[in-house]
């Protein structure tokens, strides 16, 4: 249950961490808003059952930190933000990703 | 949140030793996400058992030494039952009724009581001891009967004691039981990170029963011994 989208789930599984870090690079936000941003970007619906374990892993690895904040009449939101380590991870992985997609693009260009 | 989804999630997470704080965190995430998206927990997070397994795979281990585990509960209960029996025997010596004696029934009562409490605590989540108001007393009462019965059915005398020895051993065993209970008195509660409260609170009386279970067994056993004729 990675997402409901036109993209093969194994592709999304590989790139989801990078995309989540990318969303958080714009500023602290909460889980549902991250899912919405990913959907708006065209990745499809990323289910909570996929997103929150990933966020928990990123937090355990020190790339993300979180805090609960009171909601507007709702049950409150858990905000996630990028740490310095997370920002460094994003820069490193984003550079690698660009190289990787350039490489695959070159291989597939003539197909 | 759907209680069935929540209960299945909590049960699976508990059985996989996920700390109560992490379970509370995950439940709060589910509730907050579903409130925003309008989805049900099943739609957003899938099968509760599978989701609990995913959480358990990355959760830190439950802090050691917290909670009244089956082993500690059984040990404390055994100490309290033995202490009670020795106290009763010592009292008999003081009143000049009889010499303090250790019988086969006393030893069997200690073992049966310890085994019963071990089973009760090992299956606490499966039996929903914390979620209902009637199951705990219903399950404790047969335990009291099981503990009391061997004393009447197996009166064979194993060893005679002095009154001082009976009282002394009783005091030591009470002390050990109390220490075990005191050390274990802080249960690993599920805590909602937004409010600091537990989303599945056990009734106060149930918490008291769990905390003082050995003492309740003791009191009930004493009552049975005194109330039954020819005890």
Boltz contact constraints between the chains, C-beta under 6 A:
constraints:
  - contact:
      token1: [A, 1]
      token2: [B, 46]
      max_distance: 6.0
  - contact:
      token1: [A, 31]
      token2: [B, 33]
      max_distance: 6.0
  - contact:
      token1: [A, 32]
      token2: [B, 33]
      max_distance: 6.0
  - contact:
      token1: [A, 32]
      token2: [B, 36]
      max_distance: 6.0
  - contact:
      token1: [A, 32]
      token2: [B, 37]
      max_distance: 6.0
  - contact:
      token1: [A, 47]
      token2: [B, 44]
      max_distance: 6.0
  - contact:
      token1: [A, 48]
      token2: [B, 33]
      max_distance: 6.0
  - contact:
      token1: [A, 48]
      token2: [B, 44]
      max_distance: 6.0
  - contact:
      token1: [A, 48]
      token2: [B, 45]
      max_distance: 6.0
  - contact:
      token1: [A, 49]
      token2: [B, 45]
      max_distance: 6.0
  - contact:
      token1: [A, 49]
      token2: [B, 46]
      max_distance: 6.0
  - contact:
      token1: [A, 49]
      token2: [B, 51]
      max_distance: 6.0
  - contact:
      token1: [A, 52]
      token2: [B, 29]
      max_distance: 6.0
  - contact:
      token1: [A, 53]
      token2: [B, 54]
      max_distance: 6.0
  - contact:
      token1: [A, 56]
      token2: [B, 58]
      max_distance: 6.0
  - contact:
      token1: [A, 57]
      token2: [B, 58]
      max_distance: 6.0
  - contact:
      token1: [A, 68]
      token2: [B, 193]
      max_distance: 6.0
  - contact:
      token1: [A, 68]
      token2: [B, 194]
      max_distance: 6.0
  - contact:
      token1: [A, 74]
      token2: [B, 35]
      max_distance: 6.0
  - contact:
      token1: [A, 75]
      token2: [B, 31]
      max_distance: 6.0
  - contact:
      token1: [A, 75]
      token2: [B, 32]
      max_distance: 6.0
  - contact:
      token1: [A, 75]
      token2: [B, 35]
      max_distance: 6.0
  - contact:
      token1: [A, 76]
      token2: [B, 194]
      max_distance: 6.0
  - contact:
      token1: [A, 77]
      token2: [B, 32]
      max_distance: 6.0
